[in-house]
Amino acid sequence: MSTIGHLAGPEAVEGNLIMQHHERPNWFAAGWFAQFMTSGLGRRARVVAGFALIAFGLVAVGGTPGVIVAAIGLVPLLAGTFDVCVFSPIFGGPLAGAEIRACARR
Protein backbone atom coordinates (compact mmCIF):
# COMPACT_ATOMS: atom_id res chain seq x y z
CA MET A 1 0.00 0.00 0.00
CA SER A 2 2.76 2.46 0.84
CA THR A 3 5.72 3.17 -1.38
CA ILE A 4 9.23 4.21 -0.45
CA GLY A 5 8.31 7.86 -0.97
CA HIS A 6 5.54 7.57 1.63
CA LEU A 7 7.50 5.71 4.29
CA ALA A 8 8.58 7.42 7.46
CA GLY A 9 11.12 6.40 10.05
CA PRO A 10 13.43 3.36 9.77
CA GLU A 11 11.59 1.90 6.79
CA ALA A 12 12.32 5.03 4.77
CA VAL A 13 15.99 4.81 5.63
CA GLU A 14 16.08 1.15 4.66
CA GLY A 15 14.24 1.93 1.44
CA ASN A 16 16.70 4.69 0.59
CA LEU A 17 19.64 2.41 1.30
CA ILE A 18 18.15 -0.24 -0.96
CA MET A 19 17.71 2.34 -3.69
CA GLN A 20 21.28 3.59 -3.23
CA HIS A 21 22.60 0.03 -3.51
CA HIS A 22 21.91 0.12 -7.24
CA GLU A 23 23.79 3.36 -7.78
CA ARG A 24 27.24 3.36 -9.31
CA PRO A 25 29.90 3.07 -6.57
CA ASN A 26 32.21 5.97 -5.87
CA TRP A 27 35.43 5.70 -7.91
CA PHE A 28 37.66 6.29 -4.89
CA ALA A 29 35.82 3.92 -2.56
CA ALA A 30 35.85 1.16 -5.18
CA GLY A 31 39.58 1.64 -5.86
CA TRP A 32 42.45 -0.42 -4.49
CA PHE A 33 43.71 2.24 -2.04
CA ALA A 34 40.45 2.65 -0.13
CA GLN A 35 39.80 -1.08 -0.25
CA PHE A 36 43.24 -1.82 1.23
CA MET A 37 42.92 0.88 3.90
CA THR A 38 39.62 -0.59 5.11
CA SER A 39 40.81 -4.20 4.99
CA GLY A 40 42.00 -5.89 8.16
CA LEU A 41 45.65 -5.53 7.13
CA GLY A 42 45.21 -1.87 6.18
CA ARG A 43 43.50 -1.08 9.47
CA ARG A 44 46.29 -2.78 11.44
CA ALA A 45 48.91 -0.89 9.41
CA ARG A 46 47.22 2.43 10.24
CA VAL A 47 47.10 1.59 13.95
CA VAL A 48 50.80 0.63 13.95
CA ALA A 49 51.72 3.76 11.97
CA GLY A 50 49.73 5.88 14.41
CA PHE A 51 51.50 4.37 17.42
CA ALA A 52 54.86 4.82 15.65
CA LEU A 53 54.18 8.50 14.96
CA ILE A 54 53.07 9.08 18.53
CA ALA A 55 56.16 7.37 19.96
CA PHE A 56 58.48 9.13 17.50
CA GLY A 57 56.96 12.52 18.29
CA LEU A 58 57.10 12.13 22.05
CA VAL A 59 60.45 10.31 22.33
CA ALA A 60 62.65 11.34 19.39
CA VAL A 61 61.37 14.81 18.54
CA GLY A 62 60.18 16.09 21.91
CA GLY A 63 58.90 19.51 22.85
CA THR A 64 56.11 21.26 21.03
CA PRO A 65 57.02 19.82 17.60
CA GLY A 66 56.94 16.33 19.12
CA VAL A 67 53.49 16.90 20.56
CA ILE A 68 52.33 18.07 17.13
CA VAL A 69 53.74 14.92 15.50
CA ALA A 70 52.07 12.80 18.21
CA ALA A 71 48.76 14.56 17.62
CA ILE A 72 49.07 13.84 13.89
CA GLY A 73 49.71 10.20 14.82
CA LEU A 74 46.29 10.09 16.48
CA VAL A 75 44.61 10.43 13.07
CA PRO A 76 45.70 7.06 11.60
CA LEU A 77 45.47 5.39 15.02
CA LEU A 78 41.85 6.43 15.53
CA ALA A 79 40.89 5.94 11.88
CA GLY A 80 42.17 2.37 11.94
CA THR A 81 40.58 1.67 15.29
CA PHE A 82 37.15 3.01 14.35
CA ASP A 83 37.21 1.70 10.73
CA VAL A 84 36.96 5.00 8.89
CA CYS A 85 38.89 6.34 5.90
CA VAL A 86 39.50 10.06 6.28
CA PHE A 87 40.48 10.49 2.61
CA SER A 88 37.33 8.95 1.14
CA PRO A 89 34.95 11.87 1.88
CA ILE A 90 37.46 14.27 0.32
CA PHE A 91 36.93 12.40 -2.97
CA GLY A 92 33.17 12.02 -2.55
CA GLY A 93 33.14 8.56 -0.99
CA PRO A 94 31.70 7.30 2.29
CA LEU A 95 33.52 7.71 5.60
CA ALA A 96 32.68 4.29 7.09
CA GLY A 97 34.90 1.36 6.22
CA ALA A 98 31.95 -1.03 5.88
CA GLU A 99 30.40 1.22 3.23
CA ILE A 100 33.70 1.44 1.36
CA ARG A 101 34.08 -2.35 1.35
CA ALA A 102 30.50 -2.61 0.07
CA CYS A 103 31.47 -0.48 -2.95
CA ALA A 104 33.79 -3.25 -4.15
CA ARG A 105 30.95 -5.80 -4.04
CA ARG A 106 28.65 -3.74 -6.29
C-alpha positions in Angstrom: 0.0 0.0 0.0 2.8 2.5 0.8 5.7 3.2 -1.4 9.2 4.2 -0.5 8.3 7.9 -1.0 5.5 7.6 1.6 7.5 5.7 4.3 8.6 7.4 7.5 11.1 6.4 10.1 13.4 3.4 9.8 11.6 1.9 6.8 12.3 5.0 4.8 16.0 4.8 5.6 16.1 1.1 4.7 14.2 1.9 1.4 16.7 4.7 0.6 19.6 2.4 1.3 18.2 -0.2 -1.0 17.7 2.3 -3.7 21.3 3.6 -3.2 22.6 0.0 -3.5 21.9 0.1 -7.2 23.8 3.4 -7.8 27.2 3.4 -9.3 29.9 3.1 -6.6 32.2 6.0 -5.9 35.4 5.7 -7.9 37.7 6.3 -4.9 35.8 3.9 -2.6 35.9 1.2 -5.2 39.6 1.6 -5.9 42.4 -0.4 -4.5 43.7 2.2 -2.0 40.5 2.7 -0.1 39.8 -1.1 -0.3 43.2 -1.8 1.2 42.9 0.9 3.9 39.6 -0.6 5.1 40.8 -4.2 5.0 42.0 -5.9 8.2 45.7 -5.5 7.1 45.2 -1.9 6.2 43.5 -1.1 9.5 46.3 -2.8 11.4 48.9 -0.9 9.4 47.2 2.4 10.2 47.1 1.6 13.9 50.8 0.6 13.9 51.7 3.8 12.0 49.7 5.9 14.4 51.5 4.4 17.4 54.9 4.8 15.7 54.2 8.5 15.0 53.1 9.1 18.5 56.2 7.4 20.0 58.5 9.1 17.5 57.0 12.5 18.3 57.1 12.1 22.1 60.4 10.3 22.3 62.6 11.3 19.4 61.4 14.8 18.5 60.2 16.1 21.9 58.9 19.5 22.9 56.1 21.3 21.0 57.0 19.8 17.6 56.9 16.3 19.1 53.5 16.9 20.6 52.3 18.1 17.1 53.7 14.9 15.5 52.1 12.8 18.2 48.8 14.6 17.6 49.1 13.8 13.9 49.7 10.2 14.8 46.3 10.1 16.5 44.6 10.4 13.1 45.7 7.1 11.6 45.5 5.4 15.0 41.8 6.4 15.5 40.9 5.9 11.9 42.2 2.4 11.9 40.6 1.7 15.3 37.2 3.0 14.3 37.2 1.7 10.7 37.0 5.0 8.9 38.9 6.3 5.9 39.5 10.1 6.3 40.5 10.5 2.6 37.3 9.0 1.1 35.0 11.9 1.9 37.5 14.3 0.3 36.9 12.4 -3.0 33.2 12.0 -2.5 33.1 8.6 -1.0 31.7 7.3 2.3 33.5 7.7 5.6 32.7 4.3 7.1 34.9 1.4 6.2 32.0 -1.0 5.9 30.4 1.2 3.2 33.7 1.4 1.4 34.1 -2.3 1.4 30.5 -2.6 0.1 31.5 -0.5 -3.0 33.8 -3.3 -4.2 30.9 -5.8 -4.0 28.6 -3.7 -6.3 
